[in-house]
Amino acid sequence: PDATPQNLANHPRYVPAYHMVAAAILVLNLVWSAIQLLRTPTFGSVVGFLLAIALILLGWYLRAFPLAVQDRVIRLEERIRMERLLPADLKGHIHEFDRDQLIALRFASDQELPALARQVLAENIHDQGAIKRMVKEWRPDHWRA
């Protein structure tokens, strides 16, 4: 895991080789394939263009699928954590937290989670950014995908 202190400003996972280099190459390949298809519409240029589209889709889903699994794991982890940390009157409401709320609440420290969870439910806050901005004592997640 990364040893850099994590906070609201630097917590998103950003991998330059993936997010910039690979994405740029895939887009460049798509544009080049489209140009080739428009200039010389042959079977090969059609296949090249379709392959470029398939590579973009592959790149997208290679990121989307692990994030979906990560979200499921976070939901489970946070429900278990809430069972341990929330007061008795809130434990019966754990099932009311939606995915976005649980994902954002994971950054709240153990000490502030009960009060923050109560506020999120009471005020019906669903925006991850708003919930993350409410966190005072950041609990880092260095293992995110």
PyMOL commands that set and color helices and strands:
alter all, ss='L'
color gray80, all
select helices_A, chain A and resi 16-39+43-85+88-91+94-96+99-105+113-122+128-134
alter helices_A, ss='H'
color red, helices_A
deselect
rebuild
show_as cartoon
